[in-house]
Amino acid sequence: MGQTRSKKPKELTERDLLKIEIAKELGIWEQVEKDGWESLSNEACGRVGGIMSKRLRDAKKIT
């Protein structure tokens, strides 16, 4: 009857890897692994996004 499809793991981009690295630095990676990115507060998401933006901007200046 109901056939279960296994999801193909999404290939991680450089931005995904950067977001994961920042989450680990902030100590929220365990929560993300357990409950997903949706479980984070707006404050935590904003912090990750802000740090990502800064690092991407800084990387652009270097190259």
PQR file of N, CA, C, O and H, with PARSE charges and radii, in Angstrom:
ATOM      1  N   MET A   1       0.818  -1.192   0.000 -0.4000 1.5000
ATOM      2  CA  MET A   1       0.000   0.000   0.000 -0.0000 2.0000
ATOM      3  C   MET A   1       0.861   1.254   0.000  0.5500 1.7000
ATOM      4  O   MET A   1       1.284   1.729  -1.053 -0.5500 1.4000
ATOM      5  N   GLY A   2       1.121   1.798   1.224 -0.4000 1.5000
ATOM      6  CA  GLY A   2       1.911   3.018   1.311 -0.0000 2.0000
ATOM      7  C   GLY A   2       3.398   2.727   1.219  0.5500 1.7000
ATOM      8  O   GLY A   2       4.003   2.157   2.128 -0.5500 1.4000
ATOM      9  H   GLY A   2       0.777   1.411   2.080  0.4000 1.0000
ATOM     10  N   GLN A   3       3.958   3.131   0.112 -0.4000 1.5000
ATOM     11  CA  GLN A   3       5.390   2.891  -0.079 -0.0000 2.0000
ATOM     12  C   GLN A   3       6.172   4.058   0.524  0.5500 1.7000
ATOM     13  O   GLN A   3       5.877   5.223   0.256 -0.5500 1.4000
ATOM     14  H   GLN A   3       3.467   3.594  -0.626  0.4000 1.0000
ATOM     15  N   THR A   4       7.153   3.734   1.326 -0.4000 1.5000
ATOM     16  CA  THR A   4       7.960   4.758   1.967 -0.0000 2.0000
ATOM     17  C   THR A   4       9.184   5.044   1.115  0.5500 1.7000
ATOM     18  O   THR A   4       9.948   4.145   0.764 -0.5500 1.4000
ATOM     19  H   THR A   4       7.392   2.787   1.544  0.4000 1.0000
ATOM     20  N   ARG A   5       9.347   6.301   0.798 -0.4000 1.5000
ATOM     21  CA  ARG A   5      10.537   6.707   0.050 -0.0000 2.0000
ATOM     22  C   ARG A   5      11.553   7.261   1.018  0.5500 1.7000
ATOM     23  O   ARG A   5      11.223   8.035   1.917 -0.5500 1.4000
ATOM     24  H   ARG A   5       8.726   7.031   1.083  0.4000 1.0000
ATOM     25  N   SER A   6      12.787   6.859   0.824 -0.4000 1.5000
ATOM     26  CA  SER A   6      13.821   7.453   1.671 -0.0000 2.0000
ATOM     27  C   SER A   6      14.294   8.727   0.983  0.5500 1.7000
ATOM     28  O   SER A   6      14.511   8.754  -0.228 -0.5500 1.4000
ATOM     29  H   SER A   6      13.054   6.230   0.094  0.4000 1.0000
ATOM     30  N   LYS A   7      14.448   9.770   1.772 -0.4000 1.5000
ATOM     31  CA  LYS A   7      14.896  11.042   1.227 -0.0000 2.0000
ATOM     32  C   LYS A   7      16.359  10.953   0.856  0.5500 1.7000
ATOM     33  O   LYS A   7      17.165  10.356   1.571 -0.5500 1.4000
ATOM     34  H   LYS A   7      14.271   9.748   2.756  0.4000 1.0000
ATOM     35  N   LYS A   8      16.686  11.544  -0.254 -0.4000 1.5000
ATOM     36  CA  LYS A   8      18.068  11.635  -0.670 -0.0000 2.0000
ATOM     37  C   LYS A   8      18.712  12.758   0.145  0.5500 1.7000
ATOM     38  O   LYS A   8      18.183  13.869   0.176 -0.5500 1.4000
ATOM     39  H   LYS A   8      16.032  12.029  -0.835  0.4000 1.0000
ATOM     40  N   PRO A   9      19.838  12.492   0.802 -0.5600 1.5000
ATOM     41  CA  PRO A   9      20.456  13.556   1.589  0.2800 2.0000
ATOM     42  C   PRO A   9      20.835  14.739   0.701  0.5500 1.7000
ATOM     43  O   PRO A   9      21.421  14.574  -0.369 -0.5500 1.4000
ATOM     44  N   LYS A  10      20.486  15.931   1.171 -0.4000 1.5000
ATOM     45  CA  LYS A  10      20.788  17.147   0.422 -0.0000 2.0000
ATOM     46  C   LYS A  10      22.292  17.389   0.439  0.5500 1.7000
ATOM     47  O   LYS A  10      22.950  17.240   1.468 -0.5500 1.4000
ATOM     48  H   LYS A  10      20.010  16.065   2.040  0.4000 1.0000
ATOM     49  N   GLU A  11      22.812  17.762  -0.707 -0.4000 1.5000
ATOM     50  CA  GLU A  11      24.234  18.088  -0.775 -0.0000 2.0000
ATOM     51  C   GLU A  11      24.452  19.452  -0.133  0.5500 1.7000
ATOM     52  O   GLU A  11      23.772  20.421  -0.473 -0.5500 1.4000
ATOM     53  H   GLU A  11      22.277  17.884  -1.543  0.4000 1.0000
ATOM     54  N   LEU A  12      25.395  19.524   0.788 -0.4000 1.5000
ATOM     55  CA  LEU A  12      25.628  20.760   1.519 -0.0000 2.0000
ATOM     56  C   LEU A  12      26.447  21.752   0.697  0.5500 1.7000
ATOM     57  O   LEU A  12      27.454  21.395   0.085 -0.5500 1.4000
ATOM     58  H   LEU A  12      25.947  18.738   1.064  0.4000 1.0000
ATOM     59  N   THR A  13      25.994  22.995   0.697 -0.4000 1.5000
ATOM     60  CA  THR A  13      26.714  24.060  -0.002 -0.0000 2.0000
ATOM     61  C   THR A  13      27.713  24.694   0.964  0.5500 1.7000
ATOM     62  O   THR A  13      27.749  24.356   2.147 -0.5500 1.4000
ATOM     63  H   THR A  13      25.176  23.284   1.193  0.4000 1.0000
ATOM     64  N   GLU A  14      28.517  25.612   0.446 -0.4000 1.5000
ATOM     65  CA  GLU A  14      29.477  26.315   1.302 -0.0000 2.0000
ATOM     66  C   GLU A  14      28.754  27.124   2.376  0.5500 1.7000
ATOM     67  O   GLU A  14      29.219  27.214   3.512 -0.5500 1.4000
ATOM     68  H   GLU A  14      28.487  25.887  -0.515  0.4000 1.0000
ATOM     69  N   ARG A  15      27.617  27.710   2.011 -0.4000 1.5000
ATOM     70  CA  ARG A  15      26.826  28.475   2.982 -0.0000 2.0000
ATOM     71  C   ARG A  15      26.279  27.573   4.079  0.5500 1.7000
ATOM     72  O   ARG A  15      26.267  27.952   5.250 -0.5500 1.4000
ATOM     73  H   ARG A  15      27.239  27.637   1.088  0.4000 1.0000
ATOM     74  N   ASP A  16      25.823  26.374   3.701 -0.4000 1.5000
ATOM     75  CA  ASP A  16      25.330  25.415   4.697 -0.0000 2.0000
ATOM     76  C   ASP A  16      26.434  25.056   5.676  0.5500 1.7000
ATOM     77  O   ASP A  16      26.214  25.019   6.887 -0.5500 1.4000
ATOM     78  H   ASP A  16      25.832  26.066   2.750  0.4000 1.0000
ATOM     79  N   LEU A  17      27.618  24.793   5.149 -0.4000 1.5000
ATOM     80  CA  LEU A  17      28.754  24.427   6.006 -0.0000 2.0000
ATOM     81  C   LEU A  17      29.140  25.579   6.929  0.5500 1.7000
ATOM     82  O   LEU A  17      29.491  25.360   8.088 -0.5500 1.4000
ATOM     83  H   LEU A  17      27.797  24.823   4.166  0.4000 1.0000
ATOM     84  N   LEU A  18      29.075  26.806   6.412 -0.4000 1.5000
ATOM     85  CA  LEU A  18      29.380  27.977   7.227 -0.0000 2.0000
ATOM     86  C   LEU A  18      28.344  28.117   8.342  0.5500 1.7000
ATOM     87  O   LEU A  18      28.701  28.407   9.484 -0.5500 1.4000
ATOM     88  H   LEU A  18      28.790  26.984   5.470  0.4000 1.0000
ATOM     89  N   LYS A  19      27.067  27.914   8.020 -0.4000 1.5000
ATOM     90  CA  LYS A  19      26.003  28.012   9.020 -0.0000 2.0000
ATOM     91  C   LYS A  19      26.193  26.966  10.116  0.5500 1.7000
ATOM     92  O   LYS A  19      25.998  27.258  11.296 -0.5500 1.4000
ATOM     93  H   LYS A  19      26.777  27.679   7.092  0.4000 1.0000
ATOM     94  N   ILE A  20      26.570  25.760   9.731 -0.4000 1.5000
ATOM     95  CA  ILE A  20      26.807  24.689  10.698 -0.0000 2.0000
ATOM     96  C   ILE A  20      28.002  25.037  11.590  0.5500 1.7000
ATOM     97  O   ILE A  20      27.957  24.843  12.805 -0.5500 1.4000
ATOM     98  H   ILE A  20      26.728  25.523   8.773  0.4000 1.0000
ATOM     99  N   GLU A  21      29.064  25.548  10.977 -0.4000 1.5000
ATOM    100  CA  GLU A  21      30.263  25.938  11.738 -0.0000 2.0000
ATOM    101  C   GLU A  21      29.919  26.994  12.783  0.5500 1.7000
ATOM    102  O   GLU A  21      30.372  26.911  13.925 -0.5500 1.4000
ATOM    103  H   GLU A  21      29.100  25.706   9.990  0.4000 1.0000
ATOM    104  N   ILE A  22      29.127  27.980  12.398 -0.4000 1.5000
ATOM    105  CA  ILE A  22      28.739  29.049  13.317 -0.0000 2.0000
ATOM    106  C   ILE A  22      27.857  28.495  14.430  0.5500 1.7000
ATOM    107  O   ILE A  22      28.022  28.859  15.595 -0.5500 1.4000
ATOM    108  H   ILE A  22      28.759  28.047  11.470  0.4000 1.0000
ATOM    109  N   ALA A  23      26.922  27.617  14.077 -0.4000 1.5000
ATOM    110  CA  ALA A  23      26.043  27.011  15.094 -0.0000 2.0000
ATOM    111  C   ALA A  23      26.866  26.240  16.120  0.5500 1.7000
ATOM    112  O   ALA A  23      26.565  26.276  17.313 -0.5500 1.4000
ATOM    113  H   ALA A  23      26.789  27.321  13.131  0.4000 1.0000
ATOM    114  N   LYS A  24      27.901  25.544  15.660 -0.4000 1.5000
ATOM    115  CA  LYS A  24      28.774  24.815  16.587 -0.0000 2.0000
ATOM    116  C   LYS A  24      29.514  25.792  17.496  0.5500 1.7000
ATOM    117  O   LYS A  24      29.644  25.545  18.695 -0.5500 1.4000
ATOM    118  H   LYS A  24      28.145  25.514  14.691  0.4000 1.0000
ATOM    119  N   GLU A  25      29.997  26.895  16.935 -0.4000 1.5000
ATOM    120  CA  GLU A  25      30.713  27.896  17.727 -0.0000 2.0000
ATOM    121  C   GLU A  25      29.807  28.524  18.787  0.5500 1.7000
ATOM    122  O   GLU A  25      30.262  28.844  19.885 -0.5500 1.4000
ATOM    123  H   GLU A  25      29.891  27.095  15.961  0.4000 1.0000
ATOM    124  N   LEU A  26      28.536  28.699  18.461 -0.4000 1.5000
ATOM    125  CA  LEU A  26      27.587  29.311  19.387 -0.0000 2.0000
ATOM    126  C   LEU A  26      27.014  28.307  20.379  0.5500 1.7000
ATOM    127  O   LEU A  26      26.312  28.689  21.315 -0.5500 1.4000
ATOM    128  H   LEU A  26      28.166  28.440  17.569  0.4000 1.0000
ATOM    129  N   GLY A  27      27.312  27.025  20.179 -0.4000 1.5000
ATOM    130  CA  GLY A  27      26.840  26.000  21.094 -0.0000 2.0000
ATOM    131  C   GLY A  27      25.388  25.596  20.883  0.5500 1.7000
ATOM    132  O   GLY A  27      24.757  25.062  21.795 -0.5500 1.4000
ATOM    133  H   GLY A  27      27.883  26.715  19.419  0.4000 1.0000
ATOM    134  N   ILE A  28      24.848  25.846  19.688 -0.4000 1.5000
ATOM    135  CA  ILE A  28      23.445  25.499  19.418 -0.0000 2.0000
ATOM    136  C   ILE A  28      23.314  24.349  18.421  0.5500 1.7000
ATOM    137  O   ILE A  28      22.203  23.964  18.059 -0.5500 1.4000
ATOM    138  H   ILE A  28      25.360  26.281  18.947  0.4000 1.0000
ATOM    139  N   TRP A  29      24.440  23.804  17.981 -0.4000 1.5000
ATOM    140  CA  TRP A  29      24.405  22.752  16.972 -0.0000 2.0000
ATOM    141  C   TRP A  29      23.675  21.496  17.450  0.5500 1.7000
ATOM    142  O   TRP A  29      22.959  20.862  16.676 -0.5500 1.4000
ATOM    143  H   TRP A  29      25.343  24.117  18.275  0.4000 1.0000
ATOM    144  N   GLU A  30      23.856  21.137  18.722 -0.4000 1.5000
ATOM    145  CA  GLU A  30      23.202  19.938  19.253 -0.0000 2.0000
ATOM    146  C   GLU A  30      21.684  20.069  19.153  0.5500 1.7000
ATOM    147  O   GLU A  30      20.987  19.118  18.798 -0.5500 1.4000
ATOM    148  H   GLU A  30      24.438  21.653  19.351  0.4000 1.0000
ATOM    149  N   GLN A  31      21.188  21.258  19.471 -0.4000 1.5000
ATOM    150  CA  GLN A  31      19.742  21.507  19.376 -0.0000 2.0000
ATOM    151  C   GLN A  31      19.272  21.414  17.931  0.5500 1.7000
ATOM    152  O   GLN A  31      18.206  20.862  17.659 -0.5500 1.4000
ATOM    153  H   GLN A  31      21.754  22.031  19.759  0.4000 1.0000
ATOM    154  N   VAL A  32      20.061  21.951  17.003 -0.4000 1.5000
ATOM    155  CA  VAL A  32      19.696  21.907  15.583 -0.0000 2.0000
ATOM    156  C   VAL A  32      19.663  20.463  15.100  0.5500 1.7000
ATOM    157  O   VAL A  32      18.738  20.064  14.393 -0.5500 1.4000
ATOM    158  H   VAL A  32      20.927  22.400  17.224  0.4000 1.0000
ATOM    159  N   GLU A  33      20.671  19.678  15.480 -0.4000 1.5000
ATOM    160  CA  GLU A  33      20.702  18.270  15.073 -0.0000 2.0000
ATOM    161  C   GLU A  33      19.498  17.507  15.610  0.5500 1.7000
ATOM    162  O   GLU A  33      18.915  16.671  14.920 -0.5500 1.4000
ATOM    163  H   GLU A  33      21.422  20.002  16.055  0.4000 1.0000
ATOM    164  N   LYS A  34      19.140  17.809  16.848 -0.4000 1.5000
ATOM    165  CA  LYS A  34      18.052  17.084  17.507 -0.0000 2.0000
ATOM    166  C   LYS A  34      16.678  17.504  16.990  0.5500 1.7000
ATOM    167  O   LYS A  34      15.846  16.659  16.660 -0.5500 1.4000
ATOM    168  H   LYS A  34      19.614  18.489  17.408  0.4000 1.0000
ATOM    169  N   ASP A  35      16.445  18.825  16.921 -0.4000 1.5000
ATOM    170  CA  ASP A  35      15.105  19.341  16.647 -0.0000 2.0000
ATOM    171  C   ASP A  35      14.966  20.123  15.341  0.5500 1.7000
ATOM    172  O   ASP A  35      13.856  20.506  14.969 -0.5500 1.4000
ATOM    173  H   ASP A  35      17.121  19.511  17.189  0.4000 1.0000
ATOM    174  N   GLY A  36      16.069  20.362  14.647 -0.4000 1.5000
ATOM    175  CA  GLY A  36      16.009  21.101  13.379 -0.0000 2.0000
ATOM    176  C   GLY A  36      16.185  22.600  13.574  0.5500 1.7000
ATOM    177  O   GLY A  36      16.096  23.115  14.689 -0.5500 1.4000
ATOM    178  H   GLY A  36      16.970  20.051  14.949  0.4000 1.0000
ATOM    179  N   TRP A  37      16.437  23.282  12.471 -0.4000 1.5000
ATOM    180  CA  TRP A  37      16.672  24.726  12.506 -0.0000 2.0000
ATOM    181  C   TRP A  37      15.431  25.473  12.983  0.5500 1.7000
ATOM    182  O   TRP A  37      15.538  26.553  13.564 -0.5500 1.4000
ATOM    183  H   TRP A  37      16.510  22.864  11.566  0.4000 1.0000
ATOM    184  N   GLU A  38      14.251  24.898  12.737 -0.4000 1.5000
ATOM    185  CA  GLU A  38      13.001  25.549  13.121 -0.0000 2.0000
ATOM    186  C   GLU A  38      12.873  25.711  14.625  0.5500 1.7000
ATOM    187  O   GLU A  38      12.114  26.559  15.094 -0.5500 1.4000
ATOM    188  H   GLU A  38      14.164  24.021  12.265  0.4000 1.0000
ATOM    189  N   SER A  39      13.609  24.906  15.392 -0.4000 1.5000
ATOM    190  CA  SER A  39      13.488  24.942  16.850 -0.0000 2.0000
ATOM    191  C   SER A  39      14.216  26.122  17.486  0.5500 1.7000
ATOM    192  O   SER A  39      14.041  26.391  18.674 -0.5500 1.4000
ATOM    193  H   SER A  39      14.226  24.217  15.011  0.4000 1.0000
ATOM    194  N   LEU A  40      15.027  26.822  16.708 -0.4000 1.5000
ATOM    195  CA  LEU A  40      15.796  27.936  17.269 -0.0000 2.0000
ATOM    196  C   LEU A  40      14.925  29.168  17.457  0.5500 1.7000
ATOM    197  O   LEU A  40      13.959  29.387  16.727 -0.5500 1.4000
ATOM    198  H   LEU A  40      15.169  26.603  15.742  0.4000 1.0000
ATOM    199  N   SER A  41      15.287  29.957  18.442 -0.4000 1.5000
ATOM    200  CA  SER A  41      14.578  31.221  18.671 -0.0000 2.0000
ATOM    201  C   SER A  41      14.961  32.210  17.565  0.5500 1.7000
ATOM    202  O   SER A  41      15.950  32.026  16.856 -0.5500 1.4000
ATOM    203  H   SER A  41      16.072  29.779  19.035  0.4000 1.0000
ATOM    204  N   ASN A  42      14.154  33.252  17.445 -0.4000 1.5000
ATOM    205  CA  ASN A  42      14.464  34.294  16.463 -0.0000 2.0000
ATOM    206  C   ASN A  42      15.814  34.934  16.767  0.5500 1.7000
ATOM    207  O   ASN A  42      16.564  35.291  15.859 -0.5500 1.4000
ATOM    208  H   ASN A  42      13.351  33.401  18.021  0.4000 1.0000
ATOM    209  N   GLU A  43      16.110  35.071  18.047 -0.4000 1.5000
ATOM    210  CA  GLU A  43      17.379  35.666  18.452 -0.0000 2.0000
ATOM    211  C   GLU A  43      18.558  34.810  17.968  0.5500 1.7000
ATOM    212  O   GLU A  43      19.529  35.334  17.424 -0.5500 1.4000
ATOM    213  H   GLU A  43      15.501  34.781  18.785  0.4000 1.0000
ATOM    214  N   ALA A  44      18.463  33.497  18.171 -0.4000 1.5000
ATOM    215  CA  ALA A  44      19.549  32.597  17.761 -0.0000 2.0000
ATOM    216  C   ALA A  44      19.699  32.597  16.239  0.5500 1.7000
ATOM    217  O   ALA A  44      20.816  32.606  15.723 -0.5500 1.4000
ATOM    218  H   ALA A  44      17.673  33.072  18.613  0.4000 1.0000
ATOM    219  N   CYS A  45      18.579  32.585  15.525 -0.4000 1.5000
ATOM    220  CA  CYS A  45      18.636  32.613  14.056 -0.0000 2.0000
ATOM    221  C   CYS A  45      19.271  33.909  13.568  0.5500 1.7000
ATOM    222  O   CYS A  45      20.081  33.909  12.640 -0.5500 1.4000
ATOM    223  H   CYS A  45      17.671  32.578  15.944  0.4000 1.0000
ATOM    224  N   GLY A  46      18.892  35.008  14.205 -0.4000 1.5000
ATOM    225  CA  GLY A  46      19.460  36.304  13.831 -0.0000 2.0000
ATOM    226  C   GLY A  46      20.950  36.365  14.092  0.5500 1.7000
ATOM    227  O   GLY A  46      21.705  36.947  13.312 -0.5500 1.4000
ATOM    228  H   GLY A  46      18.235  35.008  14.958  0.4000 1.0000
ATOM    229  N   ARG A  47      21.371  35.763  15.192 -0.4000 1.5000
ATOM    230  CA  ARG A  47      22.790  35.749  15.526 -0.0000 2.0000
ATOM    231  C   ARG A  47      23.576  34.970  14.463  0.5500 1.7000
ATOM    232  O   ARG A  47      24.619  35.422  13.991 -0.5500 1.4000
ATOM    233  H   ARG A  47      20.758  35.290  15.825  0.4000 1.0000
ATOM    234  N   VAL A  48      23.056  33.789  14.095 -0.4000 1.5000
ATOM    235  CA  VAL A  48      23.724  32.972  13.071 -0.0000 2.0000
ATOM    236  C   VAL A  48      23.769  33.737  11.747  0.5500 1.7000
ATOM    237  O   VAL A  48      24.812  33.795  11.095 -0.5500 1.4000
ATOM    238  H   VAL A  48      22.209  33.422  14.478  0.4000 1.0000
ATOM    239  N   GLY A  49      22.638  34.321  11.355 -0.4000 1.5000
ATOM    240  CA  GLY A  49      22.575  35.070  10.099 -0.0000 2.0000
ATOM    241  C   GLY A  49      23.496  36.274  10.089  0.5500 1.7000
ATOM    242  O   GLY A  49      24.135  36.560   9.077 -0.5500 1.4000
ATOM    243  H   GLY A  49      21.791  34.273  11.885  0.4000 1.0000
ATOM    244  N   GLY A  50      23.568  36.977  11.202 -0.4000 1.5000
ATOM    245  CA  GLY A  50      24.434  38.147  11.288 -0.0000 2.0000
ATOM    246  C   GLY A  50      25.902  37.781  11.170  0.5500 1.7000
ATOM    247  O   GLY A  50      26.662  38.451  10.470 -0.5500 1.4000
ATOM    248  H   GLY A  50      23.048  36.744  12.024  0.4000 1.0000
ATOM    249  N   ILE A  51      26.296  36.727  11.849 -0.4000 1.5000
ATOM    250  CA  ILE A  51      27.695  36.285  11.775 -0.0000 2.0000
ATOM    251  C   ILE A  51      28.009  35.790  10.369  0.5500 1.7000
ATOM    252  O   ILE A  51      29.087  36.058   9.838 -0.5500 1.4000
ATOM    253  H   ILE A  51      25.679  36.183  12.418  0.4000 1.0000
ATOM    254  N   MET A  52      27.059  35.062   9.762 -0.4000 1.5000
ATOM    255  CA  MET A  52      27.263  34.592   8.383 -0.0000 2.0000
ATOM    256  C   MET A  52      27.477  35.774   7.441  0.5500 1.7000
ATOM    257  O   MET A  52      28.400  35.765   6.627 -0.5500 1.4000
ATOM    258  H   MET A  52      26.183  34.845  10.193  0.4000 1.0000
ATOM    259  N   SER A  53      26.623  36.789   7.555 -0.4000 1.5000
ATOM    260  CA  SER A  53      26.724  37.966   6.680 -0.0000 2.0000
ATOM    261  C   SER A  53      28.080  38.649   6.842  0.5500 1.7000
ATOM    262  O   SER A  53      28.724  39.021   5.861 -0.5500 1.4000
ATOM    263  H   SER A  53      25.874  36.796   8.216  0.4000 1.0000
ATOM    264  N   LYS A  54      28.496  38.805   8.084 -0.4000 1.5000
ATOM    265  CA  LYS A  54      29.784  39.460   8.349 -0.0000 2.0000
ATOM    266  C   LYS A  54      30.936  38.666   7.728  0.5500 1.7000
ATOM    267  O   LYS A  54      31.816  39.236   7.084 -0.5500 1.4000
ATOM    268  H   LYS A  54      27.973  38.503   8.881  0.4000 1.0000
ATOM    269  N   ARG A  55      30.920  37.360   7.924 -0.4000 1.5000
ATOM    270  CA  ARG A  55      32.013  36.541   7.382 -0.0000 2.0000
ATOM    271  C   ARG A  55      32.009  36.542   5.857  0.5500 1.7000
ATOM    272  O   ARG A  55      33.069  36.586   5.234 -0.5500 1.4000
ATOM    273  H   ARG A  55      30.204  36.897   8.447  0.4000 1.0000
ATOM    274  N   LEU A  56      30.828  36.493   5.256 -0.4000 1.5000
ATOM    275  CA  LEU A  56      30.758  36.520   3.792 -0.0000 2.0000
ATOM    276  C   LEU A  56      31.234  37.860   3.254  0.5500 1.7000
ATOM    277  O   LEU A  56      31.936  37.913   2.244 -0.5500 1.4000
ATOM    278  H   LEU A  56      29.967  36.457   5.762  0.4000 1.0000
ATOM    279  N   ARG A  57      30.848  38.958   3.933 -0.4000 1.5000
ATOM    280  CA  ARG A  57      31.296  40.296   3.540 -0.0000 2.0000
ATOM    281  C   ARG A  57      32.804  40.406   3.659  0.5500 1.7000
ATOM    282  O   ARG A  57      33.465  40.917   2.755 -0.5500 1.4000
ATOM    283  H   ARG A  57      30.277  38.914   4.753  0.4000 1.0000
ATOM    284  N   ASP A  58      33.358  39.925   4.780 -0.4000 1.5000
ATOM    285  CA  ASP A  58      34.800  39.969   4.992 -0.0000 2.0000
ATOM    286  C   ASP A  58      35.539  39.134   3.944  0.5500 1.7000
ATOM    287  O   ASP A  58      36.594  39.542   3.459 -0.5500 1.4000
ATOM    288  H   ASP A  58      32.821  39.510   5.514  0.4000 1.0000
ATOM    289  N   ALA A  59      34.997  37.979   3.596 -0.4000 1.5000
ATOM    290  CA  ALA A  59      35.629  37.118   2.598 -0.0000 2.0000
ATOM    291  C   ALA A  59      35.632  37.797   1.231  0.5500 1.7000
ATOM    292  O   ALA A  59      36.571  37.624   0.454 -0.5500 1.4000
ATOM    293  H   ALA A  59      34.139  37.647   3.990  0.4000 1.0000
ATOM    294  N   LYS A  60      34.599  38.557   0.939 -0.4000 1.5000
ATOM    295  CA  LYS A  60      34.509  39.268  -0.343 -0.0000 2.0000
ATOM    296  C   LYS A  60      35.567  40.353  -0.427  0.5500 1.7000
ATOM    297  O   LYS A  60      36.139  40.587  -1.491 -0.5500 1.4000
ATOM    298  H   LYS A  60      33.836  38.698   1.570  0.4000 1.0000
ATOM    299  N   LYS A  61      35.830  41.024   0.701 -0.4000 1.5000
ATOM    300  CA  LYS A  61      36.833  42.086   0.741 -0.0000 2.0000
ATOM    301  C   LYS A  61      38.234  41.543   0.504  0.5500 1.7000
ATOM    302  O   LYS A  61      39.077  42.205  -0.102 -0.5500 1.4000
ATOM    303  H   LYS A  61      35.365  40.834   1.566  0.4000 1.0000
ATOM    304  N   ILE A  62      38.472  40.322   0.992 -0.4000 1.5000
ATOM    305  CA  ILE A  62      39.800  39.725   0.876 -0.0000 2.0000
ATOM    306  C   ILE A  62      40.112  39.352  -0.564  0.5500 1.7000
ATOM    307  O   ILE A  62      41.243  39.520  -1.020 -0.5500 1.4000
ATOM    308  H   ILE A  62      37.788  39.785   1.484  0.4000 1.0000
ATOM    309  N   THR A  63      39.111  38.843  -1.285 -0.4000 1.5000
ATOM    310  CA  THR A  63      39.359  38.384  -2.669 -0.0000 2.0000
ATOM    311  C   THR A  63      39.252  39.483  -3.667  0.5500 1.7000
ATOM    312  O   THR A  63      39.433  39.252  -4.862 -0.5500 1.4000
ATOM    313  H   THR A  63      38.192  38.707  -0.914  0.4000 1.0000
TER
END
